[in-house]
Amino acid sequence: MKKNLGVLGLLLLVVVVTSLLDSKFLQSPNPSNIARWTGMFGILSVGQSFVIMTGGIDLSVGSVVGLTGCLLPMFTREMGIPVGIALLLIAGICAALGAFHGILITKLRLQPFVVTLCGLFIYRGVSRYLTGDMTQGFGDGFRELRLLANGTTWGLPNPFLIMILVLIASSLALNFTVYGRHVLAVGRSEQAARYSGIAADRTLIMTYMLSTLMAGLAGVLFALDLNSIQPSGHGNFFELYAIAGAVLGGCSLRGGVGSVMGAIIGTALVRVLYNAINILGIPTQLEFAFVGGVILVGVAGEEILKRLAGRFKKPAAS
């Protein structure tokens, strides 16, 4: 909770400073654009946060976004598959990819970094092969479907509202279900969790499936919003934004600690920083360096404060 408040305070500080430096920051349609992109990246961070809480990592989500972004227009526009069935097919493919990751990690004892890094390369290559490296999109069609990504409800962008629904469901799952308790237990100590009777393998497989399903959902929204998907580049570095949002939001890379709400706030901070860089006219060549530097300072500062607090904490009375 304290970590969430700290990140939220930093987010508000960036918003206030940027709005004082340039009034365009709070002028329409900029806030709506930030909310829309925060929604899509926030969904990615939710799935990533569950994986990180188990002590793992999923580097494949950016390529999963690219794959789903290519498959959806192929299924609906080129192959004529009804939208509902196409979405179910994409969900099934994403779940299968996540299960594949989980099985390799739990049954063959491969490192999550290696498995998902291989996924990053494989799914990107498959996307380029299936499309012949040709740009994918929906043209002028499927306008009602595209409202899922670029439309609004009650004045809020639809991706932001979808992220809120995902946030509520995932928070309930993490805090009030057996699965959520098992996720944190496995992250603290997988061996101890197994000795306690927890089905660690099943928990890990379900978690990697959740990550790729969230990546698939975000990929659909990104595809509908952009309507121009480059197979070679769509989704590049998205996994790093997802990891950054989760880590800034308090998810420990050691596992066992994390918050879904924190991951959303961390994602919002990353998107606001990215937008502030453009608004303030900072050279685009420095975008990644600036965002990375702020994230590093934030995480390092939190760790230093934690150590200082532990050093000056009064010992418990005997």
N, C-alpha and C positions, 0 to 999 in steps of 0.2 A: 504493500500500500504506500509506504514512504517513497519507494522508488518511483511508483506511478506519479505521485505528487511532484517529485523532483523533475521528471521528464515533462509533465504537464506545465510546470512553471517555466521551464526552458522554452517550451513551445510558445507559451504566451509572450515571453520576453522577445523571441524572434519576431513574432507577429507585430508587437508594439513597435519595436525598433525599425522594422522594415516599413511599416505604415507611416512612421514619422519621417523617414528618409525619402519616401516616395508615396504620395497619396494614391497612385494608381493601384497599389497593392490591394486595397479594400474596395476598389471600384468594380462594378459589374463589367464583364462576366468572370473576373479573376477568382473571387471566392468560390463560385460554383465550379469552375474548372479544377481548383485545388481539391474540393470535396469529391468530385467525380474520380479523379486519379487516386486520391487517398482511398476511396472505396475499393478500387480494383487492386491496388497494391496491398491494401489492408487484408483482403481475402487471402492473398499469397502469404502474408506474414502470419496469419492465424495458423495455416497448415504447417508452416515452417516452425512456429513456436512449439507445437506439440512434439515435433521431431527433436528439436533442441532440448526440450524438457526430458526426453528419454536419454539424453547424452549423445545423440546422433546429429547428423547434418544431412540436408537434401540439396545437393547442387544441381539437380536435374530440372528444377521447377521452371527455369527460364526456357529451356528447350521444350518442356511440356506445353508451356504457353504457346511457343512457336508451332508445335505440332498440332494442337487443337485449333489454333488460328488458321492453319492450312486445311485441316480436315473439314471444318464446318462449312465453308463455301464449296468445297469439293463435293461433300455429301448432298447439300441442299441445291446448289445451283447447277453443278455439272451432272450429278447422278440422279437428281430429281427425287431424293429421299425426303419424305415429309419431315418437317422441322422437329416435331416431337420425337420421332424415331431417331433422327440424326443426333439429337441431344442425348438420348439414352445410349446410343452407340458410343458417343464420345465419353460419357460417364463410365461406361463399361471398360473402354480402352484405358482410361486413366486409372481406374481401380485395379485393373490387371497389371499395369505398370508398377503401381505402388506395391501390390502383392508380390510381384517379381523381385523388387528391391528388398522387401522384408524377408522373403524366403532365402535369398542369397546371403543376407546379413545374419539371419538366425540359424539356418541349417548348415551353410558352408562356412560360417564364422568369418565372412569377409568384412572389411572395414566399411562403414557407411560412406566415408569420404570417397573411397575407391569405387564402390558400387554406383553411387549417384554421379560421380564424375564421368564414369563410363556412359551412364545414361545421358548425361549432357551432350556428349559427342554423338552417341548413337541416334538419339531422337532428332537432333539437328540434321544429321546426315539423311535420315529417313524422310524428313520434311522436304529437303532439297531434292531428293530422288523422286518422290511421289509427284512433286509439282514441276519437275524439270527446271527448278530455280525460277519459275515464272511467278510474277506477282499475283496474289489471290485476293478476291474481294467479292462483294455482292452487287456491284454496279448500282443501279437505281432501284433495284428490287428489295424485297424483304424489309420494307420501311417500318412496318409494325414491330417486327422482331428486333430491329435495330434500336427501337425506342427503349429496350431494356438497358442499353448502354448510354444513349445520348438524350433520352427523355427525362422528364422530371415528374415527381409526384409530391403534392403538397409543397411545391417550391423547392424540393430537394432533389438532387440528381439520383436517378434510380440505382446506379452502382453503389452510392453511399448508403441508400436504404437497404440494399441487399447485404452490404457489409454489416449493417446493424443487426439484421436477422442472423447472419452467420456468427456475429459476436455473441448474441444472446444464447444461441444454441450451443456454441462451443464452450461458453462460460458455464452453462448448466452442466454440460458433459464433464468438464474438468473438475468442478467443485462439488457436484452432487451425485455423481455416479461412481460405480465400482471401477469402471474403465479409467476415469480421471485419477482416482487414487492410485491405480496400478501404474499409470504413466509416470507419476511423480516418484513412486516407489522404485520403479525400474531405473529411473534417472539417478536416484540417490545411490543405489547399489543393486545392480542386476543380480549378482550372486545372492545377496541377502533376500531379494525379492523371490528368487527361485526357492530358497530354503523356507520361505514363509508360505509356500504353496501357490504363489502367483504364477499364472501362465504367461511368463515373460515373452516367449516367442510369439504367442498370439497377440499380445499387447503391442509388440513392435511392428508386426505385420499390419495390424489395423492402423497404427499411427502413420506408417509410410503410405498406406492407401488413402488416409485422410489428407495427407500432404499433396499427393498427386490429384486427388479429387478437387481440392481447393485450387490447385494450379489449373486444372481443366476449366473450372467455373470462371476463374479470372481470365483464362485464355479466350473463352467464348466472349466475355465482355469486352476485352481488348480488341478482338477481331471485329465485333459489331460496331465499336466506337470508331476505330481507325478506318475500316473498310478498304484497307490497302495493306496487305500483309506480304512482306518480303521474307521468303523462307530462309534466306541466309542470315538475316539479322533480327527478325521479329522476336522479342523476348530476351535478347542478349543482355546480360548483367542483371536481369530481373531477380535472379536468385540472390544476388548480393544485396539488393534493396530489401528483399524479404528477410534475409539474415540480419541486416542492419536494424530494421524495424523491431525484430524480435529481441535482439540483444540490447538495444537502447531501451526497450520496454521492460527490461529486468530479467529476461531469460538467460540463465547461466549456461555457458557452453560446456560446463562440467556436468550439467543435467540436474534434475531434481528440483529446480526452482524456476518459476515463471508465472506469467499472468497473460491471459488473452487480451484483457483490456490494456495492459501495458504495451503489448505488441502493436495494438491499433494506435495508441498515442505515439509510440516510437515511429511508426510509419508516417503518421501525420507530420511529425517533426521533420523527417527526411524530405517529404514532399514540399513542405513550406520552405525549407532551406533551398531546395532545388528551384522553386519558383522565385524566391527572393533573389537568387543569383541572377536570374534573367531580368527581373524587374529593375534591379539596381545597376544593370549594365556591366556586370563583371564579365570579363572575357570568357567565352564558352570553353576555351581550352583549359580553364581552371575549374570548371564545374565539378568534376569528379574529385579533384584535389581538395577543393574547398569543403565539399560535403564530407569526404573522408576525414579531413582534419578535424572538423567539428565533432564527428562521431567519435574519433579517437580521444579528443579532449574530454568529451562527455563521459565516456566509459572509464577512462583513466581517472578522471576526477572523482567519479562515484567510488571507485575502488580505493583511492587514497582516503576519502572521507570515511569509508567503512573501516579501514584499518586504524585510522585515528580514533574513531568512536570506540573500537574494541580495546585500544590501548588505554584510553582514559575511563573506561567503564569500571565502576566500582565492583570489587570482588563480592560474591555472594556471602552473606553471613553464615558462619559455620554453626 
